[in-house]
Amino acid sequence: MSSITQVRIENFKSIIDTGWVDIHPQATVLVGANEAGKSNFLEALNRFTLGEQIGDGDLSEYLLQRDSDEQIPDGRISIRFENAQIRVQTNIDHRFSGNVASEVSGTIYKLKDGRYEFQPENNTTPLSEYQSNRRKIVDRMAAKWGREKGEQWRAHTHHHPMEFREAVENEKIETARAVLISGLEDARESIRESEEVKEGDEEQLYQEINNDLRRLQRAKPIGELIADEVFNPVFYKDFEDIPDRVPYEQLEEPDDDGKYEKLMKNIGLTLNELRDRPSPKRRETINSGTESFAEKFNRFWPGEDVSFDLDLVGDDIELLVSGSNGREQFVSQRSEGFQHFLSFMIEYVQNRGGSGNIILIDDPDLHLHPKAQKKFRKALFNMANGRNIIYSTHSPYMIEKTNLNSVRVVENKRGDEEGEEVEGTTITKIGGADSPADDSLSSVRTALGARFSDSLFVGKKTILVEGYDDRLYLRGMSDLLGQHDRVTIDGEATIVDCGGASKVDYLSRIVDSEEYNYSVILDGDDAGQDAADDLTDSEVSDDHIHLVSDVMDDTEGSSVTIEDLLSVELFCEIAAEIHDDDGITTEEFEDAYEPPNDGIVKELDNRIKKARGWTRESADSDDDNEKGTPDLLRKTEIASNIQQLATSEEGKEKFDEETLNRFESLIEAINTSLESSDDSEETSDSEEEAEAVAADD
């Protein structure tokens, strides 16, 4: 089986030119936001299939928006491959001559009109001989058209020899045959009135040329021959649920092509055989077919060996599944991941008998629980033995954390910003030359809609915070407490900023599914309280959830954020330095902060707005613009300055005892969460399924 090394898509839908995209030898994972172009990339690769074409409506509209003279081919798909075993019949004049194997490397191009072009990179003597023999047949047919009796025949037709030869050379065999037949009919009309050609001669010439056309049609063009051997894709983009049973009459519908119909084809059983065969004979066929299907399924499904049973029960056809414990269950009683993968496998085995060497999957994780996604991902990587799998995803669970070089980040650069060039869909390899030097995973985080702090799923101890500022404060104050020989953050812990309180619930489920010890830190404002409620609804233990307001006294009625753990004097001093251009002194900032209040961040932000001529009413209103009034307080700059101060020698004297006590209390609560194990371990999929069966019993 060949190895696909790179692919390239040009001028297709959102894609202008992907450039050469490296293909991982196992599974290539496309990560990107909605509308980035992941599906378009997969669809273009599927169009490489023989018989598929790219229409005018598929061409990229972005080309019209570019200020560039660069010529981009219309809808070209290019595949680079190595060490493909291509078997060719070099002597194509003889129908049953032997095949010769040739190990081929090179590039195959598919053009918009469906033709293929091949550019070899190594010695391909059998292929050259094969191509030469096809050329001889073309020349022979053209010569017959123009010689002796053919010349006389041609004189009686309106077809020119070049019309025939052009059709043959462009592999339009049916067009060539139509020209041949039409020429024969024209000749017959004229020959009846002519003595120059004997009746029957034109029939002999027709048969000779038509026989050569058949030989040519039997021997594929070299491009098609290689394309079919090298890149044989099977594309999946919809996963239907599998019912426990279906009425027999439903499968008799001529247009029915559901999962049961396909499974029966895989088993080798027709509806009539299922209904009419005597029971022992039917059972023998079912056992043989389901065993064969189960063997394929178990080859890839991790963790257990399963068996299947399908039979006619009354007026319904039922499907049952048995796990390693031998207990029979309906499909609906199995885990989501199992049902999803079974749906996929039925389609996979049905398509080309499971022999496709390229598997393309669009969003296989859609609607799956995180645990099910992880198991489905493992199954896909197990399947990638001698095959290339390319799938798209929005989920971190579908990324193999020990195999990040399989990830490709997909972005759609539409030129939305002024002066930005329209590039269309781009595909970047993680760790490649064009990925960020400072953080090779930042683009993955952005594409997933999450801003992870240091890396993706690292460290068995994880601290989830709302934003980058929280991370700066925790790191800085932990260092300061260490200088005072007090409690610091666990050295094995990773701090992850979630990009906002609303995303904390989502990311907490990520670390929970990874079975990490973790702690969640939230502000005491409305957003933090809402996030805490969401976590509770998601059955996250209260031991993991900490509000910064918990370590403060007399916080009722205020919206406490992590900045409120600092002394008012120090925070206002740093804010005045940062906002020097607003002309607000430290004292004026302090005067703006008078309890009861909405927290120091909001009160100082309102003070800046007042200095710039905003009224308190307009500052609090959400009607000034689409997203409400912007925050003017430069929080991140303040946090960065305070972190730097906390880690300096001067910092020891700048932070009062109350500030140190508050942060120490918060860090102690964090460490307690990180040291404790979850109250109850997650059960495995098989255990969950066994529990479900027991409950049903």
VOPA-308978 format. One record per residue (C-alpha): x, y, z; residue in three letters. Coordinates in steps of 0.1 Angstrom, whole numbers, padded with zeros to 4 digits, always signed. Layout:
N
XYZAla;...
# end
This chain:
697
+0000+0000+0000Met;+0013+0034-0009Ser;+0022+0062+0015Ser;+0006+0096+0009Ile;+0031+0122+0019Thr;+0015+0155+0008Gln;-0017+0169-0008Val;-0025+0203-0023Arg;-0058+0218-0032Ile;-0061+0248-0056Glu;-0091+0269-0065Asn;-0119+0251-0047Phe;-0147+0269-0027Lys;-0130+0287+0002Ser;-0096+0274-0009Ile;-0073+0295-0031Ile;-0042+0274-0027Asp;-0034+0253+0004Thr;+0002+0248-0007Gly;+0016+0214+0000Trp;+0000+0200+0032Val;+0020+0172+0050Asp;-0001+0141+0057Ile;+0007+0122+0088His;+0014+0085+0082Pro;-0014+0075+0106Gln;-0041+0101+0113Ala;-0041+0138+0102Thr;-0063+0159+0124Val;-0078+0191+0110Leu;-0086+0216+0138Val;-0104+0248+0130Gly;-0134+0270+0137Ala;-0167+0268+0119Asn;-0164+0280+0083Glu;-0126+0277+0083Ala;-0127+0253+0054Gly;-0122+0219+0070Lys;-0151+0204+0052Ser;-0141+0220+0019Asn;-0106+0205+0022Phe;-0121+0170+0028Leu;-0146+0173+0000Glu;-0119+0184-0025Ala;-0099+0153-0016Leu;-0130+0131-0021Asn;-0133+0146-0056Arg;-0100+0129-0065Phe;-0121+0097-0069Thr;-0125+0084-0104Leu;-0155+0099-0121Gly;-0158+0129-0098Glu;-0154+0164-0113Gln;-0153+0200-0101Ile;-0179+0222-0116Gly;-0177+0260-0123Asp;-0198+0266-0092Gly;-0171+0249-0070Asp;-0143+0274-0079Leu;-0131+0298-0052Ser;-0149+0332-0051Glu;-0120+0346-0032Tyr;-0099+0348-0063Leu;-0120+0377-0075Leu;-0111+0396-0043Gln;-0074+0393-0047Arg;-0050+0419-0061Asp;-0026+0394-0076Ser;-0015+0384-0110Asp;-0007+0348-0098Glu;-0023+0322-0119Gln;-0041+0295-0099Ile;-0053+0264-0118Pro;-0090+0257-0119Asp;-0099+0231-0093Gly;-0067+0211-0093Arg;-0061+0184-0067Ile;-0025+0171-0063Ser;-0013+0141-0044Ile;+0023+0132-0036Arg;+0031+0096-0027Phe;+0059+0071-0022Glu;+0065+0034-0028Asn;+0031+0026-0044Ala;+0029-0010-0058Gln;+0013-0005-0092Ile;+0005-0036-0112Arg;+0002-0031-0150Val;-0004-0053-0180Gln;+0024-0041-0203Thr;+0012-0061-0234Asn;-0024-0047-0236Ile;-0029-0062-0271Asp;-0035-0095-0253His;-0063-0096-0229Arg;-0049-0122-0205Phe;-0012-0113-0205Ser;+0005-0112-0171Gly;+0008-0082-0148Asn;+0040-0066-0138Val;+0045-0049-0104Ala;+0062-0015-0103Ser;+0072+0004-0071Glu;+0063+0040-0080Val;+0068+0074-0063Ser;+0057+0107-0078Gly;+0029+0132-0080Thr;-0006+0127-0095Ile;-0027+0157-0105Tyr;-0064+0157-0111Lys;-0077+0185-0133Leu;-0110+0202-0133Lys;-0124+0182-0163Asp;-0117+0149-0145Gly;-0084+0140-0163Arg;-0053+0129-0145Tyr;-0017+0138-0151Glu;+0012+0119-0136Phe;+0048+0131-0128Gln;+0071+0102-0118Pro;+0100+0106-0094Glu;+0118+0073-0100Asn;+0124+0047-0127Asn;+0091+0033-0138Thr;+0100+0010-0168Thr;+0068-0011-0167Pro;+0047+0020-0166Leu;+0066+0035-0195Ser;+0061+0003-0215Glu;+0025+0003-0207Tyr;+0021+0039-0218Gln;+0041+0032-0250Ser;+0018+0003-0259Asn;-0013+0025-0254Arg;+0003+0051-0277Arg;+0008+0024-0304Lys;-0029+0016-0303Ile;-0038+0052-0307Val;-0014+0056-0337Asp;-0027+0024-0352Arg;-0063+0035-0351Met;-0054+0069-0366Ala;-0035+0052-0393Ala;-0064+0029-0402Lys;-0087+0059-0404Trp;-0065+0075-0430Gly;-0052+0046-0451Arg;-0065+0030-0483Glu;-0101+0019-0478Lys;-0102+0042-0448Gly;-0093+0071-0470Glu;-0122+0062-0493Gln;-0145+0057-0464Trp;-0135+0090-0449Arg;-0142+0107-0482Ala;-0178+0098-0477His;-0181+0112-0442Thr;-0182+0146-0427His;-0158+0137-0399His;-0121+0147-0401His;-0094+0123-0389Pro;-0082+0148-0363Met;-0116+0148-0347Glu;-0113+0111-0341Phe;-0077+0112-0330Arg;-0083+0142-0306Glu;-0111+0122-0289Ala;-0088+0092-0285Val;-0058+0111-0272Glu;-0080+0129-0246Asn;-0092+0096-0234Glu;-0128+0103-0245Lys;-0133+0068-0258Ile;-0171+0070-0260Glu;-0168+0102-0281Thr;-0143+0085-0304Ala;-0167+0055-0307Arg;-0196+0079-0315Ala;-0174+0095-0342Val;-0166+0061-0356Leu;-0202+0049-0357Ile;-0214+0081-0372Ser;-0187+0079-0399Gly;-0197+0044-0406Leu;-0234+0054-0411Glu;-0224+0082-0434Asp;-0201+0059-0454Ala;-0229+0033-0458Arg;-0252+0059-0473Glu;-0226+0070-0499Ser;-0212+0035-0506Ile;-0246+0023-0518Arg;-0242+0048-0547Glu;-0205+0043-0553Ser;-0184+0017-0570Glu;-0151+0028-0554Glu;-0156+0008-0522Val;-0169-0027-0520Lys;-0198-0033-0497Glu;-0185-0048-0464Gly;-0151-0032-0465Asp;-0162-0004-0443Glu;-0176-0029-0418Glu;-0142-0046-0416Gln;-0125-0013-0410Leu;-0150-0004-0384Tyr;-0145-0037-0365Gln;-0107-0033-0365Glu;-0108+0003-0351Ile;-0136-0006-0326Asn;-0115-0036-0313Asn;-0087-0012-0307Asp;-0110+0012-0289Leu;-0120-0017-0267Arg;-0084-0025-0259Arg;-0078+0011-0251Leu;-0108+0014-0229Gln;-0098-0018-0210Arg;-0064-0004-0204Ala;-0069+0027-0182Lys;-0049+0059-0189Pro;-0018+0059-0168Ile;-0031+0087-0147Gly;-0063+0069-0138Glu;-0045+0037-0132Leu;-0022+0052-0106Ile;-0049+0074-0091Ala;-0071+0044-0084Asp;-0043+0025-0068Glu;-0027+0054-0048Val;-0056+0075-0036Phe;-0088+0055-0030Asn;-0109+0076-0006Pro;-0139+0067+0015Val;-0157+0099+0028Phe;-0179+0100+0059Tyr;-0198+0131+0070Lys;-0231+0118+0085Asp;-0235+0093+0113Phe;-0271+0080+0117Glu;-0284+0064+0148Asp;-0289+0026+0146Ile;-0324+0016+0158Pro;-0327-0016+0179Asp;-0351-0030+0154Arg;-0368-0021+0121Val;-0399-0035+0105Pro;-0392-0060+0078Tyr;-0416-0041+0054Glu;-0395-0009+0058Gln;-0365-0027+0043Leu;-0385-0038+0013Glu;-0389-0002+0002Glu;-0368+0001-0031Pro;-0351+0034-0019Asp;-0343+0022+0016Asp;-0305+0022+0022Asp;-0304+0024+0059Gly;-0280+0008+0084Lys;-0298-0025+0086Tyr;-0298-0028+0048Glu;-0261-0021+0046Lys;-0253-0045+0075Leu;-0272-0073+0058Met;-0251-0067+0027Lys;-0220-0069+0048Asn;-0232-0101+0063Ile;-0241-0115+0029Gly;-0278-0120+0035Leu;-0307-0108+0014Thr;-0342-0100+0027Leu;-0356-0130+0008Asn;-0331-0153+0023Glu;-0338-0139+0058Leu;-0375-0145+0054Arg;-0376-0177+0033Asp;-0346-0198+0043Arg;-0352-0226+0068Pro;-0341-0215+0103Ser;-0309-0237+0106Pro;-0296-0226+0072Lys;-0305-0189+0079Arg;-0287-0192+0113Arg;-0256-0206+0096Glu;-0254-0177+0072Thr;-0261-0151+0099Ile;-0234-0166+0122Asn;-0208-0166+0095Ser;-0216-0131+0083Gly;-0218-0115+0118Thr;-0185-0132+0128Glu;-0168-0117+0098Ser;-0182-0083+0106Phe;-0173-0086+0143Ala;-0137-0095+0133Glu;-0134-0063+0114Lys;-0150-0042+0142Phe;-0129-0057+0170Asn;-0097-0051+0150Arg;-0101-0014+0157Phe;-0125-0010+0187Trp;-0103-0007+0219Pro;-0107-0026+0251Gly;-0131-0055+0244Glu;-0142-0081+0219Asp;-0178-0079+0209Val;-0201-0101+0188Ser;-0233-0094+0169Phe;-0265-0112+0162Asp;-0291-0102+0137Leu;-0324-0121+0131Asp;-0360-0118+0121Leu;-0382-0117+0152Val;-0419-0116+0143Gly;-0423-0088+0118Asp;-0391-0070+0129Asp;-0354-0074+0123Ile;-0334-0070+0155Glu;-0297-0064+0161Leu;-0281-0074+0194Leu;-0246-0069+0207Val;-0227-0091+0232Ser;-0197-0077+0251Gly;-0168-0096+0267Ser;-0191-0108+0295Asn;-0214-0125+0270Gly;-0245-0105+0280Arg;-0267-0095+0250Glu;-0278-0059+0247Gln;-0296-0037+0222Phe;-0274-0012+0205Val;-0291+0017+0223Ser;-0279+0002+0256Gln;-0243+0006+0247Arg;-0223+0038+0251Ser;-0225+0067+0227Glu;-0190+0061+0215Gly;-0198+0025+0207Phe;-0230+0034+0187Gln;-0211+0061+0168His;-0183+0037+0158Phe;-0207+0009+0149Leu;-0225+0033+0126Ser;-0192+0043+0111Phe;-0180+0007+0106Met;-0212-0003+0088Ile;-0206+0024+0063Glu;-0168+0017+0062Tyr;-0172-0020+0054Val;-0200-0013+0029Gln;-0179+0011+0010Asn;-0154-0008-0012Arg;-0156-0037+0011Gly;-0135-0018+0037Gly;-0106-0017+0012Ser;-0103+0021+0009Gly;-0068+0032+0016Asn;-0078+0068+0025Ile;-0104+0075+0051Ile;-0119+0110+0052Leu;-0142+0119+0081Ile;-0159+0152+0088Asp;-0167+0159+0124Asp;-0168+0123+0138Pro;-0171+0138+0174Asp;-0203+0157+0167Leu;-0228+0152+0196His;-0206+0127+0214Leu;-0198+0128+0251His;-0161+0136+0259Pro;-0154+0100+0271Lys;-0170+0086+0239Ala;-0149+0110+0218Gln;-0117+0097+0234Lys;-0126+0061+0227Lys;-0136+0069+0191Phe;-0103+0087+0186Arg;-0084+0056+0198Lys;-0104+0034+0174Ala;-0095+0057+0145Leu;-0058+0056+0154Phe;-0060+0018+0157Asn;-0076+0018+0122Met;-0047+0038+0107Ala;-0025+0007+0101Asn;-0014+0010+0065Gly;-0041+0036+0058Arg;-0042+0074+0059Asn;-0070+0088+0080Ile;-0078+0125+0077Ile;-0106+0139+0100Tyr;-0118+0173+0111Ser;-0128+0182+0147Thr;-0138+0210+0170His;-0129+0190+0201Ser;-0097+0187+0222Pro;-0108+0152+0230Tyr;-0101+0141+0194Met;-0065+0153+0196Ile;-0039+0126+0205Glu;-0019+0146+0231Lys;+0012+0124+0226Thr;+0010+0128+0188Asn;+0006+0166+0183Leu;+0026+0165+0150Asn;-0006+0150+0135Ser;-0025+0183+0140Val;-0031+0207+0112Arg;-0047+0241+0120Val;-0072+0253+0095Val;-0080+0290+0092Glu;-0100+0311+0068Asn;-0082+0344+0061Lys;-0108+0364+0044Arg;-0090+0398+0045Gly;-0115+0412+0071Asp;-0089+0436+0085Glu;-0079+0466+0065Glu;-0048+0460+0044Gly;-0050+0422+0050Glu;-0046+0401+0019Glu;-0073+0375+0011Val;-0057+0341+0014Glu;-0088+0319+0019Gly;-0084+0286+0037Thr;-0049+0280+0050Thr;-0036+0248+0066Ile;-0006+0250+0090Thr;+0013+0222+0105Lys;+0020+0224+0143Ile;+0057+0229+0149Gly;+0062+0238+0112Gly;+0082+0267+0099Ala;+0051+0289+0097Asp;+0037+0281+0132Ser;+0043+0305+0161Pro;+0078+0303+0174Ala;+0069+0312+0210Asp;+0041+0288+0214Asp;+0034+0261+0188Ser;+0000+0253+0203Leu;-0014+0288+0204Ser;-0031+0284+0171Ser;-0046+0251+0182Val;-0061+0268+0212Arg;-0075+0295+0191Thr;-0090+0271+0166Ala;-0106+0251+0195Leu;-0120+0283+0209Gly;-0100+0280+0241Ala;-0069+0299+0253Arg;-0049+0273+0272Phe;-0020+0288+0292Ser;+0010+0266+0288Asp;+0001+0236+0267Ser;-0027+0213+0258Leu;-0035+0187+0285Phe;-0003+0186+0304Val;+0002+0181+0341Gly;-0019+0159+0363Lys;-0027+0189+0385Lys;-0045+0218+0368Thr;-0057+0251+0380Ile;-0085+0267+0359Leu;-0088+0304+0361Val;-0111+0328+0342Glu;-0084+0349+0324Gly;-0048+0357+0318Tyr;-0048+0384+0345Asp;-0058+0358+0371Asp;-0028+0337+0360Arg;-0004+0366+0364Leu;-0017+0373+0400Tyr;-0015+0337+0412Leu;+0020+0332+0398Arg;+0033+0365+0411Gly;+0018+0362+0446Met;+0028+0326+0449Ser;+0064+0337+0442Asp;+0061+0365+0468Leu;+0048+0341+0494Leu;+0077+0318+0487Gly;+0101+0347+0495Gln;+0084+0349+0529His;+0086+0311+0534Asp;+0049+0308+0533Arg;+0025+0285+0513Val;+0030+0285+0475Thr;+0012+0269+0446Ile;+0020+0232+0441Asp;+0051+0230+0419Gly;+0035+0204+0396Glu;+0004+0225+0389Ala;-0004+0240+0355Thr;-0025+0272+0354Ile;-0049+0273+0325Val;-0067+0306+0316Asp;-0101+0297+0301Cys;-0107+0329+0282Gly;-0137+0340+0303Gly;-0159+0327+0331Ala;-0184+0313+0306Ser;-0158+0288+0293Lys;-0148+0275+0327Val;-0175+0248+0327Asp;-0165+0235+0293Tyr;-0128+0233+0301Leu;-0134+0218+0336Ser;-0151+0189+0318Arg;-0119+0185+0297Ile;-0096+0181+0327Val;-0122+0160+0345Asp;-0124+0136+0316Ser;-0085+0134+0316Glu;-0089+0123+0353Glu;-0066+0151+0365Tyr;-0068+0167+0400Asn;-0079+0202+0394Tyr;-0091+0234+0411Ser;-0114+0261+0397Val;-0109+0297+0407Ile;-0137+0322+0400Leu;-0144+0358+0407Asp;-0173+0366+0430Gly;-0191+0388+0405Asp;-0222+0377+0386Asp;-0202+0360+0358Ala;-0183+0340+0384Gly;-0214+0331+0403Gln;-0231+0319+0371Asp;-0201+0298+0362Ala;-0200+0282+0397Ala;-0237+0273+0393Asp;-0230+0257+0359Asp;-0202+0237+0375Leu;-0226+0225+0402Thr;-0252+0216+0376Asp;-0225+0196+0358Ser;-0220+0176+0391Glu;-0185+0191+0398Val;-0178+0187+0435Ser;-0178+0219+0456Asp;-0143+0209+0467Asp;-0130+0219+0433His;-0147+0253+0431Ile;-0133+0284+0449His;-0146+0319+0447Leu;-0121+0346+0455Val;-0147+0363+0477Ser;-0145+0332+0500Asp;-0112+0345+0515Val;-0125+0380+0522Met;-0146+0394+0550Asp;-0177+0415+0546Asp;-0181+0409+0508Thr;-0218+0408+0508Glu;-0233+0431+0481Gly;-0200+0436+0463Ser;-0187+0420+0431Ser;-0153+0408+0443Val;-0126+0399+0417Thr;-0091+0387+0423Ile;-0079+0423+0422Glu;-0099+0430+0454Asp;-0075+0407+0472Leu;-0048+0433+0469Leu;-0046+0464+0491Ser;-0066+0494+0477Val;-0036+0516+0481Glu;-0012+0495+0460Leu;-0037+0487+0432Phe;-0046+0524+0429Cys;-0010+0534+0428Glu;-0002+0510+0400Ile;-0034+0520+0381Ala;-0024+0557+0384Ala;+0010+0549+0369Glu;-0005+0530+0340Ile;-0032+0557+0334His;-0009+0587+0338Asp;-0023+0601+0305Asp;-0057+0604+0321Asp;-0043+0627+0348Gly;-0059+0607+0377Ile;-0039+0605+0409Thr;-0036+0576+0433Thr;-0057+0596+0458Glu;-0084+0602+0432Glu;-0086+0565+0424Phe;-0088+0557+0461Glu;-0116+0582+0466Asp;-0135+0564+0438Ala;-0133+0532+0458Tyr;-0157+0536+0487Glu;-0176+0506+0501Pro;-0202+0494+0494Pro;-0192+0491+0458Asn;-0190+0469+0427Asp;-0154+0459+0432Gly;-0122+0478+0426Ile;-0120+0471+0389Val;-0154+0484+0380Lys;-0151+0514+0403Glu;-0118+0525+0388Leu;-0130+0519+0353Asp;-0160+0542+0360Asn;-0135+0568+0374Arg;-0116+0568+0341Ile;-0148+0571+0321Lys;-0158+0601+0342Lys;-0124+0617+0336Ala;-0130+0613+0298Arg;-0164+0630+0301Gly;-0187+0599+0304Trp;-0215+0601+0329Thr;-0221+0573+0354Arg;-0254+0565+0336Glu;-0237+0561+0302Ser;-0209+0541+0317Ala;-0233+0516+0332Asp;-0255+0514+0301Ser;-0254+0487+0275Asp;-0271+0508+0249Asp;-0242+0530+0238Asp;-0230+0505+0213Asn;-0237+0469+0203Glu;-0215+0454+0230Lys;-0220+0480+0257Gly;-0193+0505+0267Thr;-0158+0492+0266Pro;-0136+0487+0297Asp;-0111+0514+0298Leu;-0091+0502+0328Leu;-0060+0485+0314Arg;-0063+0455+0337Lys;-0036+0433+0320Thr;-0010+0460+0322Glu;-0017+0465+0359Ile;-0016+0428+0365Ala;+0017+0425+0347Ser;+0033+0453+0367Asn;+0020+0439+0400Ile;+0034+0404+0391Gln;+0068+0420+0383Gln;+0067+0439+0416Leu;+0058+0407+0435Ala;+0088+0389+0421Thr;+0113+0417+0428Ser;+0132+0425+0460Glu;+0112+0457+0463Glu;+0080+0437+0463Gly;+0086+0423+0498Lys;+0079+0457+0513Glu;+0051+0468+0490Lys;+0025+0441+0499Phe;+0008+0444+0533Asp;+0001+0415+0556Glu;-0036+0414+0548Glu;-0029+0409+0511Thr;-0005+0381+0519Leu;-0030+0364+0541Asn;-0058+0365+0515Arg;-0037+0350+0487Phe;-0022+0324+0511Glu;-0057+0313+0521Ser;-0067+0311+0484Leu;-0036+0291+0475Ile;-0041+0267+0505Glu;-0076+0260+0492Ala;-0062+0254+0457Ile;-0036+0230+0469Asn;-0061+0211+0490Thr;-0082+0205+0458Ser;-0051+0194+0439Leu;-0040+0169+0465Glu;-0074+0153+0469Ser;-0086+0126+0445Ser;-0121+0127+0431Asp;-0147+0113+0455Asp;-0158+0087+0430Ser;-0138+0073+0401Glu;-0154+0073+0366Glu;-0164+0039+0356Thr;-0154+0025+0322Ser;-0178+0024+0293Asp;-0182-0013+0297Ser;-0190-0009+0334Glu;-0215+0018+0327Glu;-0232-0004+0301Glu;-0233-0033+0326Ala;-0249-0010+0351Glu;-0275+0001+0326Ala;-0283-0035+0319Val;-0285-0043+0356Ala;-0309-0014+0360Ala;-0330-0026+0332Asp;-0331-0061+0347Asp;
# end
